Structure formats: C-alpha cells, structure tokens
C-alpha cells in the first residue's frame, strides 16, 4: 500500500489531504465548543442545522463547481479553493451570533464541494495503473479513519494549552499547507473534450451516472450505506449514554471501534480486490452494515455494541474504498471530474435523507425501532442494487450503431453488424445497450 508514496506527485497530494483533514478535525471540535458557547443547551440544534447546510451545499453545488473547473487550470482551481477555505475559517473565532455560523459553514462547504471531487478525479491521472490507484484509495481511506481518531486527541491536548478559538488557527494552517503542497506539484494535463454549454457541463455527470447500470447501482448502494452510517453517527451517543447508562469515554470508544473496523478493511482491500471484483466486495460490505445495524436493536452491553460497530465500520470501508475504481472505469478521462462530482452530490443526498431519519426515528419510536427502520431502508436499497447492477458487468460490450453512417471513423469495420470496445456513455453512446 505504501509503495504508491514513491510517486512524488501523489506523495505531495496525499500529504496535502492529510494536513487538510487534521485541520478539518480540529475545526469540528472547535465548532462544537463554539455552538455550546453561543447556544448552550441548544448546541445540538445548531450543529444539526449546520450539518444540514453542509449537505445542501454538497448536493447543489458540486456539479456546478465541476462545470466551472472544466474551464479553469486544474492546479490553480485546487489551490484557490484551499485558500478560500482557509479564509472562511479565519472568521470563525470572531463569530458572535448563531446565524453567522450558518453563513460561514455554507461558504466553507461550498468550497469543499468544488475541491473534493476535483481532487479525487485528479488521482487516477496521477496513478494510471489500477493496482497503484487501488493502493492509493485504501491509503486515503485509512487516513480518513485515522483522522477521526487523532484529531480529537490532538484537539484535547491543545485545549490544555490554549482556548478553543485557537483550534480554528490550526485549521487555517492545515488548508494553507494543503494549498502550498498542491502548488508545488505539476499535475497531469486534464483531458479536454469538445466545447459544451455550461448547463450541459453541469448535468453531464448526472446523465452519465443515470445511464450506466453499475453507477445506478452504486447510487442506490449509497442509500444503503447512509442508512447504516446515520445510525452510527447520529445515535451512538444516545445508545451509550441513554440506553447503556455510560459516559463520554465509552462514546469515544464506540466511535473508535467503528474506525478500527474501517481501517482493518482498508488494509485488507488491496489484496481482496486482486482476487474479487468490485461488486461482490461492495455488496458484501453493505450487507455487513445492514446486518450490524439490525442487530443493534438487541444491544444490551458495551461489548456487544463495540463488536457491532467494528463490523459496520468494516463494511463501510468495503463499500466506500472501491468507489473511485468504479467511477474511473465508467467515464472517459475528460468526463471523470463531472462523474466524481455527481457521485459526491448524489451520495450526500442520501445522507441528507438518512441523518434526520435516524434522529427522528430514535426520538419518536426509540432506538430499537430506529435500528430496524434504518436496517429496512438499507436492506431494500441493497435488493435494488442487486437488480440495477448486473452481476455480469463486462467492460467491453458488443453493440451496434444504427444512428451512424457506415463510413463513420468510430466504426472499426464498416461491413460488420456490430463492434466491441470498453463501453462508456458519451456523445456516440448515449444509452446502454440492451443485454443480448
């Protein structure tokens, strides 16, 4: 897995992601403390609203940002958005009203909605070999899990020396360092397609997504993942403190179990994906998540919860890490940023549904019922995945072009009744061919 760090460009991009993640983790802790300072007992409502604003920004702005990115130099676009994020966080320590948090969160996440998909779409160009790319995906997944463990501990250590507004300074430094690292690399030239209207560019990723069976399956799988993940992120604190009667250290331990399961899967995935196709790995991961959440309805002690959360975390990594491979093989190089942006938007749309569902169901019907409801949503979504994403999913598909003249350059043999090549949705292939 670590062999990909020998690539200088990826090493610097990976380091940029690492420092930005640590900065984001510090901001998460500081934001919670800021909400408590401004709203007291209503801090949860403030953070919930901020989370909803974040998701709305992701869903609505990611495709627009991808369309803008097509018209700008790739490196300059990434550096500018990192600096925008640093500039927004710079204002956080001076917030005095709750509404100001909401405005700054929207601006911050609007920049992230542009940065994250563009950054993700750059990695396959830097590491064109699929084995290297798989190792990079696992390494980045592992880093995200480690950040969830390390950042709170780092924040706790810093808070023994400084007050919480200083944590926002760490976030600013993280984004600034990320911008500097990105600025020092030479990124591969972006593949350029033909000129398109701006609205066409905005909708391109979604059109490719909805026309490709494996991507339609992936979209529905995100609902299955979000249903299980929402149970973890929204209801862990209630499970531990209200149902089990334990305290904050045990809440942290439960989240650590989820992260440990995810990290274990990230370590194992490169070898697993050498032997298995992406679909069975991801379906198995989603099934583990759904089963773990369903059994949560029967949780009676902390040990059982830790085991279940580790299983759910393991499944989470199995479903999320291979996504880049699926997107990479489902779009032309010039369309890849739009498809990554569509994935970013559509996956967060699923979380926008399941986050409030988890909170509402737990409050209205109790935690066991919430677990059953979310598991049911996940199971129904998983069944839909099995239908939408065929188990036989070859890259090359025999197809015909009744809409093209026989002398069209795309046709390899004008006399043949059809031809075969890796099938991707584009201007010449607007619909998926029907199964023979």
Secondary structure, DSSP 8 states (H G I E B T S, - for coil): -GGGGGSHHHHHHHHHHHHHHHHHHHHHHHHHHHHHHHHGGGHHHHHHHHHHHHHHHHHHHHHHHHHHHTTS-HHHHHHHHHHHHHHHHHTGGG--SHHHHHHHHHHHHHHHHHHHHHHHHHHHHH--SHHHHHHHHHHHHHHHHHHHHHHHHHHHHHHTTS-THHHHHHHHHHHHHHHHHHHTS------------HHHHHHHHHHHHHH-HHHHHHHHHHHHHHHHHHHHHHHHHHIIIIIS---HHHHHHHHHHHHHHHHHHHHHHHHHHHHS-HHHHHHHHHHHHHHHHHHHTT--SHHHHHHHHHHHHHHHHHHHTTHHHHHHTTS-GGGHHHHHHHHHHHHHHHHHHHHHHHHHHHHHH-HHHHHHHHHHHHHHHHHHHHHHS-S---SEEEE--TTS-TT-TT-S-TTSS-EEEE---SSS--S-----
